[in-house]
Amino acid sequence: MSHDIKIDFIYLSEPDMIKAGVTDMPGCVDAMEEMFALLHTSDYRMAGPNSDSHGAMITFPEESPFPTMPKPTADHRLMAMPAYLGGDFQTCGVKWYGSNIANREKGFASLDPYDDS
């Protein structure tokens, strides 16, 4: 089985990383300490009714009028992990991850963080 697969990743350049402060270890440690203090005082929000869920899953219907709509098969999930961090950060972001066992048949690598195959 041969597959012609191209995956592009966009990374910050080394100069961009240095400009962002990656070489400032004391500053990085200070920022992490500040973040953990905000977590301790609950000055953050995540998904779910308790604002502390580590992901919100997108589910798919058993039947759909759309032929390309994914089915709810084993190991097929899309997760979004939105979060807000307060304090001086006052920022938010979203991490996405997902898995689809059918991707193996297409020659794609698994993007599931829990899949060690």
N, C-alpha and C positions, 0 to 999 in steps of 0.2 A: 504494500500500500504506500503510495507516494502522495505527498501533499505539498503544495506550494503555499506556505503560510508566512506572512510577514506581520510582525508585531512591532509597533513603534512605541518608544517610551520617550518622554520629554523630561530632561533633568536640568537642574540649574548648573551653569558652568562653574568651574572653580572660582573665577573672579566674582561671580554672583554670590556664591556660597560665602566667600571671605567677606564681601560687602555686607552680607546679612548677619555676620558675626559668628560664623562657625568656629573660628579660632579663639574666641573669647570664652575659655572654659569657666572662669569664675562667674561670668555673666550668665552662661548656660545653667550652671548649678543654681545660681540665685533665682533664675526664672523657674526652674523646676521646683525649688523650695516654695516659691510663691504660689505656683499652681497647686501643689499638694496642700498648702494651707487653705486655699480656696475650696478644694475638695472637702477638706475637714469641716469647714464651716458651711458647706452646701451651697456655695455661691457658683453654681453651675446647673445646667439642665441637659438631660439627654432624653431619648425617646421613652414612650410608655406612660402609663397612668401614674407611676411613681416618679417619673422624670429621672430614672436611673437605669433604664434598660440598655443593654449593649447591642442594640440593633432593632430595626423595624423591618419585618420581612414582607416582601411583596409576594402574594399568593396568586396562583393561576387557577382558572375554573376547569372542572372536569370536561365540560362541553363549551365550545365557543363558536360563534358564527364566522370567526376569522381563522382561516386555515393555517396561518403562520403563528398563531398564539401558542406559546408553550403549554404543555400539559403538566399537571402536578405530579411528576414522576419522582422516584427516589433520587436523592442527591441533586435535586434541581431547586435552587433557591437564589434569590437576589436579596441582599441585605443592605440597608442604609443605616449608618450610625451617625445621625446628626447630634451635634453637641454645641452648647454655649458655655463659655467660661467668662465669669465676671471679673471683679477686682479691677485692676488697672488694664487688664487685657481687653475686656469688653469686645470679645470676638466669637465667631462661630465658624463651624466647618462641618463637612460631611465626608465620611469615609464610606466607600462602596466596596462590597465584595460579593462574589457569587460563585456558584458551581453548577455544572450541568454534566452529568455522566455521559451524555451523548457527545460531548466535545471530544472524548477519547476516540470515537469512531471517525471524527473529522481530523484527527491528528493534532488537536490543540492541547496544550498543557493545561493541567488543572489549575485554577486560580483559587481553589478552596484552601484556606489556611490550615484546615484540619486534614487535608488529603496528603499523605506522605508517599504516594505512589509515583 
